[in-house]
Every structure is written in structure tokens, then in C-alpha cells.
């Protein structure tokens, strides 16, 4: 499957990828909203697991409203649950802080990491018709942030940091409607967080024409996130590099999953990563060094694989 065909597949509301009834292990993979890059990554991981295990692992991909929901569902899910979220959110859940304050649960302590996936990349996308090329020029414009996702929360934070709180109109709509709303002139821009190239940004750039705003050094420092460069030519009409911010993202499960299943999921991911990168460029940036971004424990089954291939782990991972 080519990358662009894969992107097209992600536009459906939900995707079910299963093998025959004889599959030994069934996994539910919950990632992000349909149309986002992370939903598409989940589809690609599901395909890789099916191929890489000769059908022994069957994955059902579920649409999600965002990383916070993914973590919250740990409370009610079983041994077959795999989800994606930034490591920072796992730490907040386990500490009962921020959006998890008053919502603590013993199940959060059982969350264990499996493997890293491409980092969340902030995209501040404005229509060319809006004429906006900087954050200051967003004043008086209508922006769609969506709700429930890291991108929505992070986007709202940046608006406050850069003096735009109360100075922009926030569209009351879901992120899945962003491209159509931009085309129809209902909004001037939208904020999305997904590893580049992001499917919804690809579509907007190709069909409408957009400007993706770069952050300056002071803005990056204020965000307390990691600097990231989206190379020129990543999106239609993008003639210069875009400087933005990123946040690590990891695939997790819980201690309810048995060691052998966690081992096979981790092993299959790394052994098929190169093939996935041939179809979708975002996988090429994933490396074992990204395990350093995991700030909580790794599942014992995954640890077994990392020890087999000689990947160094730190005390926090054990």
C-alpha cells in the first residue's frame, strides 16, 4: 500500500483489521481521531502486525478523541488493550495531576511502555486567503482547535502564551471538520498535532493552499517543548523549512498483557519498521534512541526483546 493510499484509508470513521478466526491473539489499538496521522499510524501498525506474525496477531483499530481518553480507558480495559500517548500524560495520570486531578485510579500504576512512535508535531495551519503568516496576525481570525486531544490543549496553551487569548474566535467544531471548514471559508485556520506529513495538512495544502506558521526561538522556549524542523517541500506550496515544536509519543499497554504478547508486539514492530518507512516517511525517524523519552516502566515482555538486541535501558524502565 502506498503512503497516499494509506492516507486515504484513514479518512473512514473506523477501521477494522482482522485475520482469520484462527488468529491466536487479538489486540485493540486505540490512537487518535480518524483522518489524523496517528490514526493512520495505527492502521499501519495493525497491517504490520498481521503480516509480521503471519496472522497470529490480529489488531482492531479504534478511533479515539485523543491521548487523555486513551489513558483514562485503562481503568476499564483488559489485557488486549494497546494505546498511544505522550509519556508526560502517563506521568500525570500516575501522579493524579493536571487533567487527571481527582480522577486517579490504581490501574494507572499498571501502565507499561512497548515502543516509541513518531513524535507529535505541532502544526498551526492558516489559509492563504487569511494572509496570516505569524501568530500576531492571527488576532481577529477564526481558529479551529477541536477538543479532547493533545493538539487542542497544546494549541490553546500557545494562544495564551503568545497573547492571543480572547483575541481569536474559537470554532465550535471537531478537528475532523477542519479541512472542509477551511475550504468553505468558515474558519481561517486550524491547529493539529500529528507527526509530519500530517494527512489533514496534506489535504488542506493541496486543495486550498495554506501557510504553516513557524515559531521563533522565544516562542519555542516559552512552550517548553522540543524544537523540530519540517523540511521545505513536505507540503504543497511549502518553499521554506518550518520551525515548530514536538512531543514524544509511545505505544503502551498494561501489566494485564502477558509477557509473550508484549514481546511479540515489540519485536514485530521493530522488525517491520523499515518496511513501514518505505510507504510512510514518518517511520524513518523512529529509532531505539527514542526509548530515552520513556519516563516510566517498560513492559517486561518488551524489556526481554530490548535485552536480546542489546538496547540499553535505564533504571526507570525496569
Backbone torsions as a table, in degrees:
resi	resn	phi	psi	omega
1	UNK	NA	128.9	179.5
2	UNK	-75.4	164.4	-178.8
3	UNK	-60.8	-47.1	-176.6
4	UNK	-66.8	-36.7	175.9
5	UNK	-65.0	-36.1	177.6
6	UNK	-62.6	-41.9	179.4
7	UNK	-61.3	-41.2	178.3
8	UNK	-61.4	-37.5	-179.7
9	UNK	-64.6	-27.6	-176.3
10	UNK	-75.4	-9.6	-176.4
11	UNK	-74.9	-15.4	179.0
12	UNK	-69.9	158.8	-176.2
13	UNK	-68.8	-31.1	178.3
14	UNK	-155.3	152.5	-179.1
15	UNK	-127.9	132.4	176.3
16	UNK	-116.1	120.3	178.6
17	UNK	-120.5	109.7	-178.7
18	UNK	-132.2	157.4	173.6
19	UNK	-100.0	-165.8	-178.2
20	UNK	-67.7	169.2	-177.3
21	UNK	-64.2	-13.9	-177.8
22	UNK	-86.8	2.2	-179.5
23	UNK	-56.7	136.8	-175.4
24	UNK	-76.5	-36.2	-174.2
25	UNK	-134.1	132.4	177.2
26	UNK	-115.1	133.1	-176.1
27	UNK	-123.9	140.4	170.3
28	UNK	-102.5	125.0	-178.0
29	UNK	-114.7	117.2	-177.9
30	UNK	-115.1	125.2	-173.4
31	UNK	-129.6	-71.1	-170.0
32	UNK	-156.5	-172.7	-178.8
33	UNK	-74.3	147.5	175.2
34	UNK	-57.3	139.0	-179.6
35	UNK	94.0	-13.1	179.1
36	UNK	-87.5	162.7	178.6
37	UNK	-64.3	-34.4	-177.5
38	UNK	-74.2	-29.7	172.0
39	UNK	-64.2	-43.0	179.7
40	UNK	-64.9	-38.3	176.5
41	UNK	-60.0	-40.1	178.2
42	UNK	-61.1	-41.0	176.7
43	UNK	-60.5	-44.3	-178.6
44	UNK	-66.6	-39.6	176.9
45	UNK	-63.4	-42.0	179.0
46	UNK	-60.3	-43.7	178.6
47	UNK	-64.1	-40.8	-179.5
48	UNK	-64.8	-39.6	178.8
49	UNK	-65.7	-40.7	179.2
50	UNK	-62.4	-46.4	-178.8
51	UNK	-71.8	-45.1	-173.6
52	UNK	-70.4	-20.4	179.7
53	UNK	-110.7	11.2	-177.7
54	UNK	54.0	37.5	176.4
55	UNK	85.2	3.4	179.9
56	UNK	-73.4	-23.0	174.8
57	UNK	-119.1	121.6	177.7
58	UNK	-110.8	129.5	-174.5
59	UNK	-116.1	130.2	171.3
60	UNK	-103.3	123.9	-179.6
61	UNK	-93.4	126.1	178.0
62	UNK	-109.5	136.5	172.4
63	UNK	-69.7	147.1	-179.0
64	UNK	-132.2	156.7	174.7
65	UNK	-85.8	-5.2	176.8
66	UNK	145.0	177.8	-172.5
67	UNK	-64.0	-36.4	-180.0
68	UNK	-62.6	-45.3	177.2
69	UNK	-59.6	-41.5	-179.2
70	UNK	-57.8	-43.7	179.6
71	UNK	-69.2	-43.7	-178.0
72	UNK	-59.8	-33.1	-176.5
73	UNK	-72.2	-11.4	174.8
74	UNK	-54.5	-31.6	-176.0
75	UNK	-61.9	-28.8	-174.6
76	UNK	-116.4	-3.0	-174.7
77	UNK	-91.9	163.9	-177.0
78	UNK	-105.6	-157.0	-174.4
79	UNK	-71.3	-12.8	-175.8
80	UNK	-94.3	6.5	-171.3
81	UNK	-91.2	124.9	172.2
82	UNK	-126.2	139.3	-177.7
83	UNK	-147.4	165.2	178.0
84	UNK	-117.4	146.2	177.6
85	UNK	-169.5	157.4	171.6
86	UNK	-66.0	141.9	177.9
87	UNK	-53.9	-33.5	-178.6
88	UNK	-59.3	-35.6	-179.8
89	UNK	-69.2	-34.8	176.8
90	UNK	-63.3	-43.4	177.7
91	UNK	-61.1	-41.2	178.4
92	UNK	-65.2	-40.9	179.1
93	UNK	-63.7	-44.8	-178.3
94	UNK	-68.7	-24.5	177.8
95	UNK	-96.5	-3.4	-179.1
96	UNK	63.4	38.3	-175.5
97	UNK	-112.0	165.8	175.9
98	UNK	53.4	-126.0	-176.5
99	UNK	-66.5	-9.1	178.8
100	UNK	-102.5	4.0	179.0
101	UNK	-62.5	129.0	-178.1
102	UNK	77.5	2.1	-178.6
103	UNK	-122.7	21.6	-177.9
104	UNK	-62.9	154.9	-179.8
105	UNK	-154.6	139.3	178.3
106	UNK	-55.7	-25.7	-178.6
107	UNK	-63.1	-27.4	-179.2
108	UNK	-63.8	-29.7	179.4
109	UNK	-68.7	-16.7	-177.5
110	UNK	-92.2	1.8	179.3
111	UNK	-68.4	134.0	179.3
112	UNK	-135.2	141.1	-178.6
113	UNK	-79.6	153.0	174.1
114	UNK	-114.4	-63.4	-177.6
115	UNK	-156.8	153.4	178.2
116	UNK	-78.3	154.6	172.4
117	UNK	-128.7	174.1	-176.9
118	UNK	-54.3	145.0	-175.3
119	UNK	-70.5	149.3	172.1
120	UNK	-64.4	129.0	-178.9
121	UNK	-119.6	122.6	-178.5
122	UNK	-74.4	130.4	175.8
123	UNK	-122.7	119.7	173.1
124	UNK	-105.5	100.6	-167.8
125	UNK	-104.4	119.9	179.2
126	UNK	-119.9	143.3	177.3
127	UNK	-67.8	147.7	176.8
128	UNK	-62.9	-32.6	179.4
129	UNK	-63.2	-26.3	-179.2
130	UNK	-70.8	-23.6	-179.1
131	UNK	74.8	6.8	-176.0
132	UNK	-83.1	126.8	177.6
133	UNK	-128.2	2.4	178.8
134	UNK	-148.8	165.7	179.4
135	UNK	-63.8	-40.1	-178.5
136	UNK	-58.0	-34.2	-177.9
137	UNK	-78.1	-4.7	178.3
138	UNK	-75.6	-13.9	-179.8
139	UNK	-56.4	131.4	179.9
140	UNK	84.9	-1.8	-178.4
141	UNK	-95.3	163.9	178.0
142	UNK	-102.0	122.2	-174.3
143	UNK	-121.5	137.8	176.3
144	UNK	-102.5	121.6	177.0
145	UNK	-104.3	-22.3	-172.6
146	UNK	77.6	-161.8	-179.6
147	UNK	-153.7	150.3	172.3
148	UNK	82.9	-11.6	-176.3
149	UNK	-101.7	166.0	174.2
150	UNK	-60.1	-42.1	-178.0
151	UNK	-59.6	-39.4	179.5
152	UNK	-67.2	-45.8	179.8
153	UNK	-65.0	-43.8	-179.5
154	UNK	-67.5	-40.5	178.7
155	UNK	-61.4	-42.4	177.7
156	UNK	-63.1	-39.1	178.5
157	UNK	-61.5	-42.7	-178.2
158	UNK	-67.3	-37.9	177.5
159	UNK	-59.5	-40.8	177.9
160	UNK	-67.6	-45.8	-178.1
161	UNK	-59.4	-36.1	-173.5
162	UNK	-100.1	19.4	171.8
163	UNK	75.8	24.6	-176.6
164	UNK	-108.3	1.8	179.3
165	UNK	-61.5	126.4	-178.6
166	UNK	78.6	-2.1	-178.2
167	UNK	-107.4	-3.2	174.0
168	UNK	-125.2	154.4	175.3
169	UNK	-92.3	125.2	179.9
170	UNK	-92.8	119.1	-178.7
171	UNK	-68.9	136.8	179.2
172	UNK	-90.6	79.6	-176.9
173	UNK	-158.5	162.0	178.4
174	UNK	-82.4	155.5	-178.8
175	UNK	-61.8	-28.7	179.3
176	UNK	-62.1	-18.1	179.3
177	UNK	-94.2	0.5	-169.6
178	UNK	-61.4	-47.0	-174.8
179	UNK	-64.4	-46.3	179.1
180	UNK	-63.7	-40.7	179.3
181	UNK	-64.1	-35.9	177.7
182	UNK	-67.7	-44.0	178.9
183	UNK	-59.7	-39.9	-175.3
184	UNK	-84.0	-1.1	179.7
185	UNK	76.1	13.4	179.5
186	UNK	-75.8	-24.5	176.9
187	UNK	-132.8	160.8	176.7
188	UNK	-96.6	-19.7	-179.0
189	UNK	-171.8	171.8	176.4
190	UNK	-145.9	160.4	179.1
191	UNK	-116.1	131.0	178.6
192	UNK	-141.3	146.7	178.1
193	UNK	-120.1	110.9	178.8
194	UNK	-162.2	150.0	-179.0
195	UNK	-62.3	140.0	-177.0
196	UNK	-83.2	150.7	-3.8
197	UNK	-77.0	128.3	-177.2
198	UNK	-82.5	129.6	-176.6
199	UNK	-54.8	-43.2	-178.1
200	UNK	-69.6	-29.7	176.6
201	UNK	-75.2	-37.7	174.2
202	UNK	-55.9	-47.8	-178.2
203	UNK	-64.7	-43.8	-178.7
204	UNK	-65.2	-42.8	-178.3
205	UNK	-65.6	-38.0	-176.9
206	UNK	-77.3	-31.7	-172.6
207	UNK	-99.9	-27.0	-172.9
208	UNK	-118.9	-36.0	-171.8
209	UNK	91.2	118.7	-175.4
210	UNK	-137.0	162.9	169.2
211	UNK	-118.6	126.2	177.5
212	UNK	-100.7	119.7	-171.4
213	UNK	-74.9	134.2	173.9
214	UNK	-89.7	150.2	175.5
215	UNK	-99.3	143.8	176.1
216	UNK	-88.7	177.4	-175.1
217	UNK	-60.2	-41.9	-179.1
218	UNK	-65.1	-40.1	179.7
219	UNK	-66.7	-39.9	177.5
220	UNK	-64.1	-42.4	178.9
221	UNK	-62.4	-40.5	-179.6
222	UNK	-66.7	-32.4	-178.2
223	UNK	-71.4	-23.5	-176.8
224	UNK	59.3	29.9	175.9
225	UNK	-112.5	177.9	-177.4
226	UNK	-88.3	133.7	176.6
227	UNK	-65.2	141.2	176.6
228	UNK	-145.4	142.6	178.9
229	UNK	-110.7	126.0	171.5
230	UNK	-94.2	112.9	-173.0
231	UNK	-61.9	148.0	174.4
232	UNK	-53.7	142.7	179.2
233	UNK	88.1	-2.2	178.4
234	UNK	-65.2	-38.8	180.0
235	UNK	-120.7	153.4	178.3
236	UNK	-54.1	128.1	178.1
237	UNK	83.1	-2.2	-179.7
238	UNK	-85.6	104.6	-174.8
239	UNK	-96.7	-10.6	-179.1
240	UNK	-130.7	158.2	173.5
241	UNK	-60.8	148.5	175.6
242	UNK	-112.3	128.2	177.2
243	UNK	-99.4	122.2	-177.9
244	UNK	-144.2	-163.0	-177.4
245	UNK	-122.4	162.8	-178.6
246	UNK	-143.7	166.0	178.6
247	UNK	-143.9	131.7	-179.5
248	UNK	-60.7	149.7	176.6
249	UNK	-133.6	142.6	-175.0
250	UNK	-135.9	149.3	171.5
251	UNK	-88.6	131.9	-176.4
252	UNK	-125.7	160.7	165.8
253	UNK	-139.7	-155.9	176.3
254	UNK	-133.1	175.8	179.1
255	UNK	-67.4	-10.1	175.3
256	UNK	-66.1	-27.3	179.0
257	UNK	-73.1	136.4	179.6
258	UNK	-73.5	157.5	-174.0
259	UNK	-61.9	-38.4	-177.1
260	UNK	-65.9	-39.7	178.6
261	UNK	-66.8	-43.9	178.4
262	UNK	-62.4	-38.6	178.3
263	UNK	-62.6	-47.0	-178.0
264	UNK	-67.1	-38.3	177.4
265	UNK	-62.2	-45.0	-178.2
266	UNK	-68.5	-46.4	-180.0
267	UNK	-60.7	-46.1	-178.2
268	UNK	-65.6	-38.8	177.8
269	UNK	-57.3	-53.1	-175.9
270	UNK	-67.5	-33.3	-178.4
271	UNK	-77.2	-15.9	178.4
272	UNK	-110.3	-2.5	-176.8
273	UNK	-58.1	-42.9	-178.2
274	UNK	-63.4	-40.2	177.9
275	UNK	-65.8	-38.6	177.1
276	UNK	-64.1	-38.1	-179.4
277	UNK	-64.6	-26.9	178.3
278	UNK	-66.6	-28.6	179.4
279	UNK	-96.4	-33.1	-175.8
280	UNK	-133.0	109.6	-172.2
281	UNK	-56.6	-25.7	-175.0
282	UNK	-63.6	-23.2	179.9
283	UNK	-72.7	-21.4	-177.6
284	UNK	-63.8	-25.4	-177.2
285	UNK	-83.0	-8.7	-177.8
286	UNK	-82.3	128.6	179.9
287	UNK	-140.6	164.4	179.1
288	UNK	-62.0	-26.0	178.3
289	UNK	-60.6	-23.5	-179.4
290	UNK	-70.0	-10.2	174.2
291	UNK	-62.0	-22.5	177.6
292	UNK	-63.1	-22.0	179.7
293	UNK	-77.3	-12.9	-179.6
294	UNK	-80.6	118.7	-173.8
295	UNK	-103.3	0.6	179.3
296	UNK	-124.8	-173.5	-174.4
297	UNK	-70.6	148.3	174.2
298	UNK	-99.9	145.8	-178.9
299	UNK	-60.9	138.6	180.0
300	UNK	-54.3	-34.9	178.0
301	UNK	-65.5	-39.2	176.9
302	UNK	-70.0	-38.8	177.4
303	UNK	-58.3	-40.3	178.3
304	UNK	-56.2	-43.8	179.7
305	UNK	-66.8	-44.5	-178.4
306	UNK	-62.9	-35.9	176.4
307	UNK	-67.5	-37.0	178.9
308	UNK	-61.0	-37.7	-176.5
309	UNK	-97.8	4.6	172.9
310	UNK	78.3	26.8	178.3
311	UNK	-83.8	125.5	-179.7
312	UNK	-71.2	137.7	177.0
313	UNK	-121.9	157.2	179.1
314	UNK	-104.1	173.8	-174.5
315	UNK	-60.9	-32.8	-178.5
316	UNK	-65.3	-23.6	-177.9
317	UNK	-78.0	-17.5	-172.3
318	UNK	-87.7	NA	NA
